[in-house]
């Protein structure tokens, strides 16, 4: 019998973070793009709920990118 279980290792990595890495809010990526609340860092694209979280991320991107919230 074949194993039909799919694990996260079988999937392509998500390149757009839909959870604000600073506050943990769900982010509408289209709205974030329209409001200039998207940033690329270390090969990943992050979306932010507002300018305050974006600016906090910019002040310490490694802290939020590595030790931030769980990704979807």
PAPA-505889 format. One line per field, with one value per residue: residue number from 0; residue in one letter; chain; x, y, z of N, C-alpha, C in turn. Coordinates in Angstrom, 1 decimal. Example, Ala and Ser with C-alpha at 12.3 -4.5 7.8 and 13.67 -1.06 7.14 Angstrom:
<pts>
seq <- [0 1]
type <- [a s]
mol <- [A A]
n_u <- [13.2 12.8]
n_v <- [-5.7 -2.2]
n_w <- [7.8 7.1]
ca_u <- [12.3 13.7]
ca_v <- [-4.5 -1.1]
ca_w <- [7.8 7.1]
c_u <- [13.2 12.9]
c_v <- [-3.3 0.0]
c_w <- [7.8 7.9]
</pts>
This chain:
<pts>
seq <- [0 1 2 3 4 5 6 7 8 9 10 11 12 13 14 15 16 17 18 19 20 21 22 23 24 25 26 27 28 29 30 31 32 33 34 35 36 37 38 39 40 41 42 43 44 45 46 47 48 49 50 51 52 53 54 55 56 57 58 59 60 61 62 63 64 65 66 67 68 69 70 71]
type <- [x x x x x x x x x x x x x x x x x x x x x x x x x x x x x x x x x x x x x x x x x x x x x x x x x x x x x x x x x x x x x x x x x x x x x x x x]
mol <- [A A A A A A A A A A A A A A A A A A A A A A A A A A A A A A A A A A A A A A A A A A A A A A A A A A A A A A A A A A A A A A A A A A A A A A A A]
n_u <- [0.8 0.6 2.1 0.2 0.5 1.1 3.7 5.1 7.6 7.4 6.3 6.6 8.5 6.8 6.8 5.7 5.0 2.2 1.5 2.0 5.2 6.0 3.8 2.1 -0.4 -2.9 -2.4 -3.6 -2.4 -2.6 -3.6 -1.5 0.5 -0.6 -0.4 2.3 3.5 5.1 8.0 11.2 13.4 16.2 15.6 12.9 9.5 7.9 4.8 3.1 1.0 0.7 2.4 3.9 4.6 6.1 8.2 9.3 10.2 12.2 14.0 15.2 15.6 16.7 16.1 13.2 12.7 14.0 13.4 10.8 7.2 5.3 5.1 2.7]
n_v <- [-1.2 2.2 5.1 7.8 10.2 13.6 15.7 18.7 18.8 17.9 19.9 22.9 25.7 28.3 31.6 34.1 35.7 35.6 36.3 38.8 39.3 40.7 41.4 39.3 39.4 38.4 39.1 40.8 40.2 41.6 44.1 44.9 45.2 47.3 49.3 49.7 47.9 45.7 43.7 42.5 40.1 38.3 36.5 36.0 37.1 39.5 40.5 43.2 44.5 47.2 50.4 50.8 48.2 47.4 49.2 48.5 45.9 46.6 47.8 45.7 43.3 40.6 39.6 39.5 37.9 35.5 34.7 35.2 35.1 32.0 30.6 30.3]
n_w <- [0.0 -0.9 0.5 1.0 2.4 2.7 3.6 5.1 4.2 1.6 0.1 -1.8 -0.5 1.1 -0.2 0.3 3.2 5.1 7.5 9.8 10.8 13.0 14.8 14.5 13.2 10.8 7.4 4.6 1.6 -0.9 -0.1 1.5 -0.4 -2.0 -0.1 0.3 2.1 2.1 2.2 1.1 2.4 3.0 0.9 1.2 1.2 3.1 4.6 6.0 8.7 9.1 8.9 11.2 12.2 10.0 10.1 12.6 12.0 10.1 11.7 13.2 11.4 11.4 13.9 13.8 11.5 12.0 14.6 14.8 14.4 13.9 10.6 8.0]
ca_u <- [0.0 1.4 1.9 -0.3 0.6 1.9 4.2 5.6 8.9 7.0 5.8 7.5 8.4 6.0 7.7 5.1 4.6 0.9 1.3 2.9 6.2 6.2 2.7 1.3 -1.7 -3.1 -2.2 -4.1 -1.2 -3.0 -3.7 -0.2 1.2 -1.1 0.0 3.7 3.8 5.8 9.5 12.0 14.5 16.8 15.0 11.5 8.7 7.1 3.7 2.9 -0.4 0.8 3.8 4.6 5.2 7.1 9.4 10.0 10.9 13.3 15.0 15.9 15.0 17.1 15.3 11.8 12.7 14.4 12.7 9.4 6.0 5.2 4.7 1.5]
ca_v <- [0.0 3.4 6.1 9.0 11.3 14.7 16.5 20.0 18.6 17.6 21.1 24.0 26.6 29.5 32.7 35.3 35.5 36.2 36.6 39.9 38.7 41.5 41.3 38.0 39.6 38.0 40.2 40.6 40.5 42.6 45.4 45.3 45.6 48.6 50.3 49.6 47.2 44.5 43.8 41.3 40.0 37.0 35.6 35.8 38.4 39.7 41.5 43.8 45.0 48.6 51.0 50.7 46.9 47.3 49.9 47.7 44.9 47.2 48.1 44.5 42.3 39.3 39.1 39.1 36.9 34.2 34.3 35.8 34.3 30.9 30.8 29.4]
ca_w <- [0.0 -1.0 1.5 0.4 3.3 2.3 4.7 4.7 3.4 0.2 -0.5 -2.1 0.6 0.9 -0.4 0.8 4.5 5.2 8.9 10.1 11.7 14.2 15.7 14.4 12.6 9.5 6.5 3.2 0.8 -1.9 0.6 1.9 -1.6 -2.3 0.9 0.4 3.4 1.7 2.2 0.8 3.3 3.0 0.0 1.6 1.1 4.3 4.5 7.4 8.9 9.1 8.8 12.5 12.2 8.9 10.6 13.7 11.3 9.5 12.8 13.6 10.6 11.7 15.0 13.5 10.5 12.5 15.9 14.7 14.5 13.0 9.3 7.7]
c_u <- [0.9 1.1 1.5 -0.2 1.5 2.4 4.7 6.9 8.6 6.6 6.9 7.4 7.6 6.9 7.1 4.5 3.2 0.5 2.4 3.9 6.5 5.1 1.9 0.0 -1.7 -3.1 -2.8 -3.0 -1.5 -3.0 -2.3 0.6 0.7 -0.7 1.5 4.1 4.4 7.3 10.1 13.1 15.0 16.0 13.5 10.8 7.8 6.0 3.5 1.5 -0.4 2.2 4.6 5.3 6.3 8.4 10.1 10.8 12.2 14.4 15.8 15.4 15.4 16.3 13.9 11.8 13.1 13.6 11.3 8.3 6.1 4.6 3.5 2.0]
c_v <- [1.2 4.4 7.4 10.2 12.3 15.5 17.8 19.9 18.3 18.8 22.1 25.0 27.8 30.7 34.0 35.0 36.2 36.5 37.7 39.3 39.5 41.3 40.1 38.2 38.9 39.2 39.9 41.1 41.6 44.0 45.8 45.8 47.1 49.7 50.3 49.0 45.9 44.7 42.5 41.3 38.5 36.0 35.3 37.2 38.4 40.7 42.0 44.5 46.5 49.1 50.8 49.3 46.8 48.0 49.2 46.6 45.4 47.5 46.9 43.3 40.8 38.7 38.7 38.0 35.5 33.8 34.8 34.7 33.1 31.3 29.9 28.2]
c_w <- [0.0 0.1 0.8 1.3 2.7 3.5 4.2 3.9 1.9 -0.6 -0.8 -0.9 0.2 0.8 0.1 2.2 4.7 6.6 9.2 11.1 13.0 15.2 15.6 13.7 11.2 8.6 5.2 2.3 -0.2 -1.3 1.0 0.7 -2.0 -1.4 1.2 1.8 3.1 1.7 1.8 1.8 3.2 2.1 0.2 1.4 2.3 4.0 5.9 7.4 8.8 9.1 10.1 12.6 11.2 9.5 11.7 13.1 10.7 10.5 13.2 12.7 10.9 12.9 14.6 12.4 11.0 13.7 15.9 14.8 13.6 11.6 9.0 7.1]
</pts>
